[in-house]
Amino acid sequence: MRINSGVESYRTPVLIASLLAPPAVCALLTPFRSHFDNANAALVLVVVIVAVAVWGIRVAGVLAAVSSAIWFDFFLTVPYNSFRIDSSNDVEQAVLLMVIGVAVTQIAIWGRRQQANASRRRGYLDGVITTSQAVATGASADDLIEQVRAELTAVLGIDGVKFVAGSKQTEAPRLNPDGTVTRGQHVLKVERDGLPTNAEIELIVQHAGVTRGRFLLTAASRIARPDLEQRVVAVALADQVGAALSTQEAIHPHG
């Protein structure tokens, strides 16, 4: 699950705001600059930087911080309407404004990432719960397989998935129960190199030690780098299918 497409939809307006909002605020404060301490003006600009940073675009937050420091110097420090600063205190405030702005941006981006990760985990959990409910309510194996195929594609960020019944073993790369991906005896570094693109990856469907089939995962058109959590969720989804097929066989032993 990615959030980049959502960010891109408002990236340009936020970048424009990061450049224009600081000078606009400084200009608005200009008539009052002789009536308040520059530290208070710097705090107002920090609020502007935070307002930009919360959108989670690093370059916008940095631009807002730099722009704030520059226009703070131009509009609010002596000599006014000049980029020269005569007071060492004003220099310190301008530098601190930029440093604090960059730090706030990093914190805001971290917060958005944590929120996105929490939302993603919730989505994974919902998928597993939905599949479990389908098993519990006696959904047909075919319907369950189709549901899991769609969820595996989304969770792993791959091109597609197909299911093959039976216990035939192959030499294809394999997504194991612990979330590792192996090719023969070699453990692949999925987070670094991505899933194999030159072969289907097997995800064994089993229950109580009995293999019921396998999902074949295809990631050929782009590099997919699902993390360990995503891969473990994929295994859990496959296990639900294994349980359903086992139940179906117990009910209809000659089906």
C-alpha positions as CSV (number, residue, x, y, z in Angstrom):
1,M,0.0,0.0,0.0
2,R,1.4,3.3,-1.1
3,I,0.5,6.9,-0.2
4,N,2.7,8.6,-2.8
5,S,-0.2,9.1,-5.2
6,G,-2.2,11.0,-2.6
7,V,0.8,13.2,-1.8
8,E,1.4,14.0,-5.5
9,S,-2.2,15.3,-5.8
10,Y,-1.4,18.3,-3.6
11,R,2.4,18.5,-3.9
12,T,2.5,21.5,-6.2
13,P,0.2,23.7,-4.1
14,V,2.1,22.9,-1.0
15,L,5.4,23.7,-2.6
16,I,4.1,27.0,-3.8
17,A,2.8,27.8,-0.3
18,S,6.1,26.9,1.2
19,L,7.7,29.7,-0.8
20,L,5.0,32.3,-0.7
21,A,3.5,32.0,2.8
22,P,6.6,33.1,4.8
23,P,7.2,36.4,2.9
24,A,3.4,37.1,3.0
25,V,3.3,36.6,6.8
26,C,6.5,38.7,7.3
27,A,5.0,41.5,5.1
28,L,1.8,41.4,7.3
29,L,3.9,41.7,10.4
30,T,5.9,44.6,9.0
31,P,3.7,47.4,10.3
32,F,4.0,46.0,13.8
33,R,7.7,45.2,13.8
34,S,8.6,48.0,16.2
35,H,6.1,46.9,18.7
36,F,7.1,43.3,19.4
37,D,10.2,41.3,19.9
38,N,11.7,39.4,16.9
39,A,11.5,36.2,18.9
40,N,7.7,36.4,18.8
41,A,7.8,36.9,15.0
42,A,10.0,33.9,14.7
43,L,7.4,31.8,16.6
44,V,4.7,33.0,14.2
45,L,6.9,31.8,11.3
46,V,7.5,28.4,13.0
47,V,3.7,28.0,13.0
48,V,3.8,28.7,9.2
49,I,6.5,26.1,8.8
50,V,4.5,23.5,10.8
51,A,1.4,24.2,8.6
52,V,3.5,23.3,5.6
53,A,5.4,20.4,7.1
54,V,2.2,18.5,8.2
55,W,1.6,17.7,4.6
56,G,4.6,15.3,4.8
57,I,6.6,16.7,1.9
58,R,10.2,17.1,3.0
59,V,11.3,19.5,0.4
60,A,8.3,21.8,1.1
61,G,9.1,21.9,4.8
62,V,12.8,22.7,4.1
63,L,11.8,25.4,1.6
64,A,9.4,26.9,4.1
65,A,12.2,26.9,6.7
66,V,14.7,28.6,4.4
67,S,12.2,31.0,3.1
68,S,11.1,32.0,6.6
69,A,14.7,32.6,7.6
70,I,15.4,34.8,4.5
71,W,12.3,36.9,4.7
72,F,12.6,37.2,8.5
73,D,15.9,38.8,7.8
74,F,14.6,41.0,5.1
75,F,11.4,42.3,6.7
76,L,11.9,42.1,10.4
77,T,15.6,42.6,11.3
78,V,17.5,45.9,11.3
79,P,18.4,47.2,8.8
80,Y,14.9,46.7,7.4
81,N,14.3,45.7,3.8
82,S,17.8,44.4,3.5
83,F,19.3,41.0,3.7
84,R,22.1,42.3,6.0
85,I,21.8,41.6,9.7
86,D,23.7,43.8,12.2
87,S,22.6,42.2,15.4
88,S,24.1,38.9,16.5
89,N,20.8,38.1,18.3
90,D,18.9,38.4,15.0
91,V,21.5,36.2,13.3
92,E,20.9,33.5,16.0
93,Q,17.2,33.8,15.6
94,A,17.3,33.5,11.8
95,V,19.6,30.4,12.1
96,L,17.5,28.9,14.8
97,L,14.3,29.5,12.8
98,M,15.8,27.5,9.9
99,V,17.1,24.7,12.1
100,I,13.8,24.4,14.0
101,G,11.9,24.5,10.8
102,V,13.9,21.6,9.3
103,A,13.6,19.6,12.6
104,V,9.8,20.2,12.7
105,T,9.6,19.0,9.1
106,Q,11.4,15.8,10.0
107,I,9.1,15.2,13.0
108,A,6.0,15.8,10.9
109,I,7.1,13.4,8.2
110,W,7.9,10.8,10.8
111,G,4.4,11.3,12.3
112,R,2.7,10.9,8.9
113,R,4.7,7.7,8.2
114,Q,3.7,6.3,11.6
115,Q,0.1,7.1,10.8
116,A,0.4,5.5,7.3
117,N,2.0,2.4,8.8
118,A,-0.8,2.1,11.4
119,S,-3.4,2.5,8.6
120,R,-1.7,-0.1,6.5
121,R,-1.5,-2.6,9.4
122,R,-5.2,-2.0,10.0
123,G,-5.9,-2.8,6.4
124,Y,-3.9,-6.0,6.6
125,L,-5.8,-7.0,9.8
126,D,-9.1,-6.3,8.1
127,G,-8.1,-8.5,5.2
128,V,-7.3,-11.4,7.4
129,I,-10.4,-10.9,9.5
130,T,-12.6,-10.8,6.4
131,T,-11.1,-13.9,5.1
132,S,-11.5,-15.7,8.5
133,Q,-15.2,-14.7,8.5
134,A,-15.6,-16.0,5.0
135,V,-14.1,-19.4,6.2
136,A,-16.3,-19.4,9.3
137,T,-19.5,-18.7,7.3
138,G,-18.8,-21.5,4.9
139,A,-17.9,-19.5,1.8
140,S,-17.1,-21.7,-1.2
141,A,-13.4,-22.5,-1.7
142,D,-13.5,-20.9,-5.1
143,D,-14.9,-17.6,-3.8
144,L,-12.4,-17.6,-0.9
145,I,-9.5,-18.3,-3.3
146,E,-10.6,-15.4,-5.5
147,Q,-10.8,-13.1,-2.5
148,V,-7.4,-14.1,-1.2
149,R,-5.9,-13.7,-4.7
150,A,-7.0,-10.1,-4.8
151,E,-5.8,-9.5,-1.2
152,L,-2.4,-11.0,-1.9
153,T,-1.9,-8.9,-5.0
154,A,-2.7,-5.7,-3.0
155,V,-0.7,-6.7,0.2
156,L,2.5,-7.6,-1.7
157,G,2.2,-5.0,-4.4
158,I,2.7,-7.5,-7.2
159,D,1.2,-8.0,-10.7
160,G,-1.0,-11.0,-10.0
161,V,-1.6,-14.3,-8.3
162,K,-3.0,-17.6,-9.5
163,F,-3.9,-20.7,-7.5
164,V,-2.8,-24.3,-8.4
165,A,-4.3,-27.2,-6.5
166,G,-2.3,-30.3,-5.5
167,S,0.9,-31.0,-3.6
168,K,3.4,-31.0,-6.4
169,Q,6.8,-29.6,-5.4
170,T,8.8,-27.4,-7.7
171,E,12.2,-25.6,-7.6
172,A,10.5,-22.1,-7.9
173,P,11.4,-19.4,-5.4
174,R,9.2,-19.8,-2.3
175,L,7.6,-17.5,0.2
176,N,8.0,-19.5,3.5
177,P,5.8,-19.6,6.6
178,D,8.3,-17.3,8.5
179,G,8.1,-14.7,5.8
180,T,11.4,-15.3,4.2
181,V,11.8,-15.8,0.5
182,T,14.2,-18.5,-0.7
183,R,15.5,-19.8,-4.0
184,G,16.7,-23.2,-3.3
185,Q,18.9,-22.9,-0.1
186,H,19.5,-19.2,-0.7
187,V,17.6,-16.6,1.3
188,L,16.7,-13.6,-0.8
189,K,17.0,-10.1,0.5
190,V,13.6,-8.9,-0.5
191,E,13.7,-5.4,1.1
192,R,16.9,-4.6,-0.8
193,D,16.5,-6.5,-4.1
194,G,12.8,-7.1,-4.3
195,L,10.9,-10.2,-5.2
196,P,12.2,-12.3,-8.1
197,T,10.9,-10.9,-11.5
198,N,12.1,-13.8,-13.6
199,A,10.1,-16.5,-12.0
200,E,6.8,-17.1,-10.2
201,I,7.1,-17.3,-6.4
202,E,5.4,-20.2,-4.6
203,L,3.3,-19.6,-1.6
204,I,2.3,-23.0,-0.2
205,V,-1.3,-23.5,0.9
206,Q,-1.4,-26.0,3.7
207,H,-3.3,-27.0,6.8
208,A,-2.2,-29.4,9.6
209,G,0.9,-30.2,7.7
210,V,-0.9,-31.2,4.6
211,T,-0.3,-29.3,1.4
212,R,-3.5,-28.3,-0.4
213,G,-2.1,-26.3,-3.3
214,R,0.0,-23.2,-3.9
215,F,-0.4,-19.6,-4.9
216,L,1.9,-18.5,-7.7
217,L,2.9,-14.9,-7.2
218,T,4.0,-12.8,-10.2
219,A,6.1,-9.7,-9.9
220,A,7.4,-9.3,-13.4
221,S,6.6,-5.7,-14.5
222,R,8.1,-3.9,-11.5
223,I,10.3,-4.4,-8.5
224,A,8.1,-5.3,-5.5
225,R,9.7,-5.0,-2.0
226,P,7.1,-6.1,0.5
227,D,8.4,-6.0,4.0
228,L,8.4,-8.9,6.5
229,E,5.1,-7.9,7.9
230,Q,3.4,-7.9,4.5
231,R,4.9,-11.3,3.7
232,V,3.7,-12.8,7.0
233,V,0.2,-11.4,6.3
234,A,0.4,-13.1,2.9
235,V,1.2,-16.4,4.6
236,A,-1.7,-16.0,7.0
237,L,-4.1,-15.4,4.1
238,A,-2.8,-18.6,2.4
239,D,-3.3,-20.5,5.6
240,Q,-7.0,-19.5,5.7
241,V,-7.4,-21.0,2.3
242,G,-5.7,-24.2,3.5
243,A,-8.1,-24.4,6.4
244,A,-11.1,-23.9,4.1
245,L,-9.9,-26.6,1.7
246,S,-9.3,-29.0,4.6
247,T,-12.8,-28.4,5.9
248,Q,-14.3,-28.8,2.5
249,E,-12.5,-32.1,2.0
250,A,-13.7,-33.3,5.4
251,I,-17.3,-32.5,4.5
252,H,-17.1,-33.8,1.0
253,P,-14.4,-36.4,0.9
254,H,-15.1,-37.4,-2.6
255,G,-15.9,-33.9,-3.9
